[in-house]
Amino acid sequence: LLVLAYVFLPVFARLRVVTLSEYLARRYDERAALLYSVTTLALIVVQMTALLYIGSRSMNRLLEHTPLELGYVGGVVTLAGVSAAYTIVGGMRAVVWTDVVQSVLLLGAGAVVAIATFSQPEVGGFSGLLALDAALPREEQRMHLYLPSSHPDLPWTGVFTGLLALHVSFWGTNQYIVQRTLAARSLAHARAGILVGGLLKLFVPFFSIAAGVAAAALFRVRLADVAVAPDEAFPVLMRLVVPAGVGLMGLVAAGLLGAILSTIDSMLNSAGTLVAYDLYRKHWRPEADGDELVRVGRGVVAGLVAAAAAMAALTWDPESRGNFFLDVSRRISYLTPGLMVTFVMGMVSSRATARGAVAAIVAAP
């Protein structure tokens, strides 16, 4: 986020670009811009498909055995329809305001679940969690900030190389993240928003990661005979620790679904902008006016959400025992490093060429 605020954003603001592909067109050429747009659209579809999957699966787990249970496909269609409706009608303004509300719900829900989890006698607070984790065999312990360089999944060397590159790419070269800052009134407003977002992000290790480790300890005791799927860990934990009948369950469920919807709507809005400005206006109708571009963007939103919903219903298994977050991270990691290198080299070196940019984007997968 700091790289975005103090390295990338001043360049974007000075050029007054609307999309990141517009920056690549100015710095390199139209080939790099077109490749960025196509790659970003592919990334959006992949991630949005996974979000509809996890949202529907979580929602149905929470509504299990109630009249509101929709089934997996019904949940996918509902989430897709709701997010598309207010994105099409309200545009960026609707996306930003709903994200503000959903962020409050998300933080509140995360705090409620974390506090309730640490309060369980089987966990015994944060100090109790540290003691429980220390009693496990070394290979099963989770409360370590860094893992050995020989670790098969997350060595500390990978954190400072590949993982850092993925994060710089996600926060600095991602259209649906950066578009919010490009819509700010000024560079100062944009930086303030980024820094507040970074501050809020610092809470995640406490109410998400540490609470997840505590949940694993709780499951070992209370659900010793049940194999909890990673993609259902949060709704299962909610049912164990959040008291029913006082409204907290609804608050937490709203926070969970709000987090999913706020990501989907941002992806849809940025996809519509990319297609309307960087593909339709540049390559099909240069004379298109603002109203026409808005209509095209809305059509793109409708088409993409329909495609993602179909893919979520047909390609993801609602009974999967895998981990959707790690699966999606692996998929996007093939595409993002080339984009990150293209942006960084374009800003720090005058010797970076259009041919090199195209080669980096194409060769990364």
C-alpha positions as CSV (number, residue, x, y, z in Angstrom):
1,L,0.0,0.0,0.0
2,L,2.9,2.4,0.7
3,V,4.4,1.6,-2.7
4,L,1.0,2.5,-4.3
5,A,0.7,5.7,-2.2
6,Y,4.2,7.1,-2.7
7,V,5.6,5.5,-5.9
8,F,2.8,4.5,-8.2
9,L,0.0,7.0,-7.4
10,P,2.0,10.3,-8.0
11,V,2.7,9.0,-11.5
12,F,-0.9,8.1,-12.2
13,A,-2.2,11.4,-10.8
14,R,0.3,13.5,-12.8
15,L,-0.8,11.7,-16.0
16,R,-4.5,12.0,-15.0
17,V,-5.2,8.4,-16.2
18,V,-8.6,6.8,-15.8
19,T,-7.3,3.2,-16.0
20,L,-4.0,1.5,-15.5
21,S,-3.9,0.3,-19.1
22,E,-4.0,4.0,-20.1
23,Y,-0.7,4.5,-18.2
24,L,0.9,1.5,-20.0
25,A,-0.2,3.0,-23.3
26,R,1.5,6.2,-22.6
27,R,4.6,4.7,-21.1
28,Y,5.0,1.9,-23.6
29,D,2.5,1.3,-26.4
30,E,-1.0,0.1,-27.2
31,R,0.1,-3.6,-27.2
32,A,1.1,-3.4,-23.5
33,A,-2.2,-1.7,-22.7
34,L,-4.3,-4.2,-24.5
35,L,-2.4,-7.2,-22.9
36,Y,-3.0,-5.6,-19.5
37,S,-6.7,-5.2,-20.1
38,V,-7.1,-8.7,-21.3
39,T,-5.1,-10.2,-18.5
40,T,-6.9,-8.1,-15.9
41,L,-10.3,-9.3,-17.2
42,A,-9.1,-12.9,-17.0
43,L,-8.0,-12.3,-13.4
44,I,-11.3,-10.7,-12.5
45,V,-13.3,-13.6,-13.9
46,V,-11.2,-16.2,-12.1
47,Q,-11.4,-14.4,-8.7
48,M,-15.1,-13.4,-9.1
49,T,-16.0,-17.1,-9.8
50,A,-14.2,-18.2,-6.7
51,L,-15.9,-15.5,-4.6
52,L,-19.3,-16.5,-5.8
53,Y,-18.4,-20.1,-4.8
54,I,-17.2,-19.3,-1.3
55,G,-20.1,-16.8,-0.7
56,S,-22.8,-19.3,-1.7
57,R,-21.2,-22.1,0.3
58,S,-20.8,-20.0,3.4
59,M,-24.3,-18.5,3.1
60,N,-25.9,-21.9,2.7
61,R,-24.0,-23.3,5.7
62,L,-25.3,-20.4,7.8
63,L,-28.9,-20.9,6.5
64,E,-28.8,-24.7,6.7
65,H,-32.1,-26.3,7.8
66,T,-34.0,-22.9,7.6
67,P,-36.7,-21.8,5.1
68,L,-34.1,-19.4,3.6
69,E,-31.7,-22.1,2.5
70,L,-31.2,-21.6,-1.3
71,G,-28.9,-24.4,-2.3
72,Y,-25.5,-23.8,-3.9
73,V,-26.7,-22.7,-7.3
74,G,-29.4,-20.5,-5.8
75,G,-26.8,-18.8,-3.5
76,V,-24.5,-18.1,-6.5
77,V,-27.3,-16.6,-8.5
78,T,-28.5,-14.4,-5.6
79,L,-25.0,-13.0,-4.8
80,A,-24.4,-12.4,-8.5
81,G,-27.7,-10.7,-9.0
82,V,-27.4,-8.4,-5.9
83,S,-23.9,-7.3,-6.7
84,A,-24.6,-6.7,-10.4
85,A,-27.8,-4.8,-9.7
86,Y,-26.4,-2.0,-7.6
87,T,-23.1,-1.8,-9.6
88,I,-25.1,-1.3,-12.8
89,V,-27.5,1.2,-11.3
90,G,-25.1,3.2,-9.1
91,G,-21.7,2.9,-10.7
92,M,-18.5,3.8,-8.7
93,R,-20.4,6.0,-6.2
94,A,-22.6,3.0,-5.2
95,V,-19.6,0.7,-5.0
96,V,-17.7,3.1,-2.7
97,W,-20.6,3.8,-0.4
98,T,-21.6,0.2,-0.1
99,D,-18.0,-0.7,0.6
100,V,-17.9,1.8,3.5
101,V,-20.9,0.2,5.1
102,Q,-19.7,-3.3,4.4
103,S,-16.3,-2.6,5.8
104,V,-17.8,-1.5,9.1
105,L,-19.8,-4.7,9.2
106,L,-16.8,-6.8,8.3
107,L,-14.6,-5.3,11.0
108,G,-17.4,-5.5,13.6
109,A,-18.2,-9.1,12.7
110,G,-14.5,-10.1,12.7
111,A,-14.0,-8.6,16.2
112,V,-17.1,-10.3,17.5
113,V,-16.0,-13.8,16.3
114,A,-12.4,-13.3,17.4
115,I,-13.4,-12.2,21.0
116,A,-16.0,-15.0,21.2
117,T,-13.4,-17.6,20.0
118,F,-10.7,-16.5,22.5
119,S,-13.2,-16.5,25.3
120,Q,-13.9,-20.2,24.9
121,P,-12.6,-22.2,27.9
122,E,-10.9,-24.6,25.5
123,V,-8.8,-21.7,24.2
124,G,-8.2,-19.7,27.3
125,G,-7.5,-16.3,25.7
126,F,-4.4,-15.3,23.7
127,S,-1.9,-16.6,26.3
128,G,-3.8,-19.9,26.4
129,L,-3.7,-20.2,22.6
130,L,0.1,-19.7,22.7
131,A,0.4,-22.5,25.3
132,L,-1.8,-24.8,23.3
133,D,0.2,-24.1,20.1
134,A,3.6,-24.6,21.9
135,A,2.4,-28.0,23.1
136,L,1.9,-29.3,19.6
137,P,4.6,-31.0,17.5
138,R,6.8,-28.4,15.8
139,E,5.4,-29.2,12.3
140,E,1.9,-28.6,13.5
141,Q,2.5,-25.3,15.3
142,R,0.9,-22.2,13.7
143,M,1.9,-19.2,15.9
144,H,5.1,-18.5,14.2
145,L,5.6,-15.3,12.1
146,Y,8.4,-16.8,10.0
147,L,8.9,-20.4,8.9
148,P,12.2,-22.1,8.0
149,S,13.6,-21.6,4.4
150,S,13.1,-25.4,4.0
151,H,9.3,-25.2,4.7
152,P,7.4,-26.8,1.8
153,D,4.5,-24.2,1.8
154,L,5.6,-20.9,3.1
155,P,9.4,-20.5,3.6
156,W,10.5,-17.1,4.9
157,T,12.6,-16.7,1.7
158,G,9.4,-16.9,-0.4
159,V,7.7,-14.3,1.8
160,F,10.4,-11.7,0.9
161,T,10.5,-12.7,-2.8
162,G,7.5,-14.2,-4.6
163,L,4.9,-13.2,-1.9
164,L,6.1,-9.6,-1.8
165,A,5.9,-9.4,-5.6
166,L,2.4,-10.7,-5.5
167,H,1.4,-8.1,-2.9
168,V,3.0,-5.2,-4.8
169,S,1.1,-6.4,-7.9
170,F,-2.2,-6.8,-6.1
171,W,-2.2,-3.5,-4.3
172,G,-0.4,-1.4,-6.9
173,T,-1.2,-2.7,-10.4
174,N,-4.7,-4.0,-9.8
175,Q,-7.4,-2.0,-11.6
176,Y,-10.2,-2.8,-9.2
177,I,-8.0,-1.7,-6.2
178,V,-6.3,1.3,-7.7
179,Q,-9.5,2.6,-9.5
180,R,-10.7,3.8,-6.1
181,T,-7.7,6.0,-5.7
182,L,-7.9,7.3,-9.2
183,A,-11.4,8.5,-8.5
184,A,-10.3,10.5,-5.4
185,R,-10.6,14.3,-5.4
186,S,-6.9,14.9,-5.0
187,L,-3.6,13.1,-4.4
188,A,-3.9,13.9,-0.7
189,H,-7.4,12.4,-0.5
190,A,-6.2,9.3,-2.3
191,R,-3.2,8.8,0.0
192,A,-5.4,9.4,3.1
193,G,-7.7,6.6,1.9
194,I,-4.8,4.2,1.2
195,L,-3.2,4.9,4.7
196,V,-6.5,4.4,6.5
197,G,-6.9,1.1,4.6
198,G,-3.4,0.1,5.6
199,L,-4.2,0.9,9.2
200,L,-7.3,-1.2,9.2
201,K,-5.3,-4.0,7.5
202,L,-3.1,-4.2,10.6
203,F,-6.1,-5.7,12.6
204,V,-6.3,-8.7,10.3
205,P,-3.5,-10.8,12.1
206,F,-5.4,-10.4,15.4
207,F,-9.1,-10.9,14.5
208,S,-8.6,-13.2,11.5
209,I,-5.3,-15.1,11.6
210,A,-4.9,-15.6,15.3
211,A,-8.6,-16.3,15.6
212,G,-8.3,-18.9,12.9
213,V,-5.5,-20.7,14.8
214,A,-7.7,-20.6,17.9
215,A,-10.6,-22.0,15.9
216,A,-8.4,-25.0,14.9
217,A,-7.6,-25.6,18.6
218,L,-11.3,-25.4,19.4
219,F,-12.3,-27.8,16.6
220,R,-9.7,-30.4,17.8
221,V,-11.6,-30.5,21.1
222,R,-15.3,-30.0,20.3
223,L,-15.3,-31.5,16.8
224,A,-12.7,-34.2,17.2
225,D,-14.7,-36.7,15.1
226,V,-15.7,-34.1,12.4
227,A,-13.4,-33.1,9.5
228,V,-14.2,-29.5,8.9
229,A,-13.6,-28.3,5.4
230,P,-11.3,-25.2,5.2
231,D,-13.9,-23.4,3.1
232,E,-16.5,-23.9,5.8
233,A,-14.3,-23.1,8.8
234,F,-15.8,-19.6,9.4
235,P,-19.5,-20.5,9.3
236,V,-18.8,-23.6,11.5
237,L,-16.9,-21.5,14.0
238,M,-19.8,-18.9,14.0
239,R,-22.2,-21.6,15.0
240,L,-19.9,-22.8,17.8
241,V,-19.0,-19.4,19.4
242,V,-21.6,-16.8,18.5
243,P,-24.6,-16.8,20.8
244,A,-28.0,-17.2,19.0
245,G,-31.1,-15.1,19.7
246,V,-29.4,-11.8,20.3
247,G,-28.8,-10.6,16.8
248,L,-25.0,-11.2,16.7
249,M,-25.3,-14.1,14.3
250,G,-27.0,-11.8,11.8
251,L,-24.4,-9.1,12.2
252,V,-21.5,-11.6,11.6
253,A,-23.3,-13.1,8.6
254,A,-23.8,-9.6,7.2
255,G,-20.1,-8.8,7.6
256,L,-19.1,-12.1,5.9
257,L,-21.4,-11.5,2.9
258,G,-20.6,-7.8,2.8
259,A,-16.9,-8.6,2.4
260,I,-17.6,-10.9,-0.5
261,L,-20.1,-8.5,-2.2
262,S,-17.7,-5.5,-1.8
263,T,-15.0,-7.3,-3.6
264,I,-17.3,-8.5,-6.4
265,D,-18.8,-5.1,-7.0
266,S,-15.3,-3.5,-7.3
267,M,-14.3,-6.1,-9.8
268,L,-17.4,-5.6,-11.9
269,N,-17.1,-1.8,-11.9
270,S,-13.4,-1.9,-12.9
271,A,-14.1,-4.5,-15.6
272,G,-16.8,-2.3,-17.1
273,T,-14.4,0.7,-17.1
274,L,-11.6,-1.3,-18.7
275,V,-13.8,-2.6,-21.6
276,A,-15.6,0.7,-22.2
277,Y,-12.5,3.0,-22.2
278,D,-9.6,0.8,-23.2
279,L,-11.2,-1.7,-25.6
280,Y,-14.5,-0.3,-27.0
281,R,-13.5,3.4,-27.3
282,K,-10.0,2.7,-28.5
283,H,-10.5,-0.2,-30.9
284,W,-14.2,-0.1,-31.9
285,R,-15.8,3.4,-31.6
286,P,-13.4,6.2,-30.9
287,E,-16.2,8.7,-31.3
288,A,-18.3,7.1,-28.5
289,D,-19.6,9.7,-26.0
290,G,-19.9,9.3,-22.2
291,D,-23.5,8.0,-22.2
292,E,-22.6,5.3,-24.7
293,L,-19.5,4.2,-22.7
294,V,-21.7,4.0,-19.6
295,R,-24.2,1.7,-21.5
296,V,-21.3,-0.4,-22.7
297,G,-19.9,-0.7,-19.2
298,R,-23.3,-1.8,-17.8
299,G,-23.5,-4.4,-20.5
300,V,-20.1,-5.7,-19.6
301,V,-21.0,-5.9,-15.9
302,A,-24.1,-8.0,-16.8
303,G,-22.2,-10.3,-19.1
304,L,-19.3,-10.9,-16.8
305,V,-21.4,-11.6,-13.7
306,A,-23.5,-14.1,-15.8
307,A,-20.3,-15.8,-17.0
308,A,-18.8,-15.9,-13.5
309,A,-22.0,-17.3,-12.0
310,A,-22.1,-20.0,-14.7
311,M,-18.5,-20.9,-14.0
312,A,-19.0,-21.0,-10.3
313,A,-22.0,-23.3,-10.6
314,L,-20.3,-25.6,-13.1
315,T,-16.6,-25.7,-12.2
316,W,-16.4,-25.4,-8.4
317,D,-17.4,-28.3,-6.1
318,P,-19.6,-27.1,-3.2
319,E,-18.4,-30.3,-1.3
320,S,-14.7,-29.6,-1.9
321,R,-12.2,-30.3,0.9
322,G,-9.6,-27.9,-0.5
323,N,-8.9,-24.3,0.3
324,F,-10.3,-21.8,-2.2
325,F,-8.1,-18.9,-1.1
326,L,-4.9,-20.8,-1.7
327,D,-6.3,-22.2,-5.0
328,V,-7.1,-18.7,-6.3
329,S,-3.7,-17.4,-5.2
330,R,-1.9,-20.1,-7.1
331,R,-3.9,-19.4,-10.2
332,I,-3.4,-15.6,-10.3
333,S,0.3,-16.0,-9.4
334,Y,1.0,-17.1,-12.9
335,L,-0.3,-13.8,-14.4
336,T,0.6,-11.1,-11.9
337,P,4.4,-11.1,-11.7
338,G,4.8,-9.9,-15.4
339,L,2.4,-7.0,-14.8
340,M,4.3,-6.0,-11.6
341,V,7.6,-6.0,-13.4
342,T,6.2,-4.0,-16.3
343,F,4.8,-1.3,-14.0
344,V,7.9,-1.1,-11.7
345,M,10.4,-1.0,-14.5
346,G,8.4,1.6,-16.4
347,M,8.6,3.9,-13.4
348,V,12.1,3.4,-12.2
349,S,14.0,3.0,-15.5
350,S,13.9,5.0,-18.7
351,R,15.5,2.1,-20.5
352,A,12.4,-0.1,-20.2
353,T,11.0,-0.6,-23.7
354,A,7.6,-1.5,-25.1
355,R,9.1,-4.8,-26.5
356,G,10.3,-5.7,-23.0
357,A,6.9,-4.8,-21.4
358,V,5.1,-7.1,-23.9
359,A,7.6,-9.9,-23.3
360,A,7.3,-9.6,-19.5
361,I,3.5,-9.8,-19.6
362,V,3.4,-12.7,-22.2
363,A,6.2,-14.7,-20.7
364,A,5.1,-14.6,-17.0
365,P,2.6,-17.5,-17.3
